[in-house]
Amino acid sequence: MAEYTQHQLDNARTIIHTGKAKQVSPRGQVGGVSCGLVESNLRTLANPNDPPTMALPHVGLGTDSLS
């Protein structure tokens, strides 16, 4: 089993908590966490090509082909 940082676990909890609050099905909550894993490995990233994101709390930088 992969080891995750506290930050990643907190992000997964936030996705699940928000899904429950919005009455998203458990399957949808799993989809949300899965998407977070694929897109950012559940890390909060800022995009240097989008300067306002640099002012938000983040643990790393990320860009993609559309940014």
PyMOL commands that set and color helices and strands:
alter all, ss='L'
color gray80, all
select helices_A, chain A and resi 6-21+26-40+51-54
alter helices_A, ss='H'
color red, helices_A
select strands_A, chain A and resi 45-46+60-61
alter strands_A, ss='S'
color yellow, strands_A
deselect
rebuild
show_as cartoon
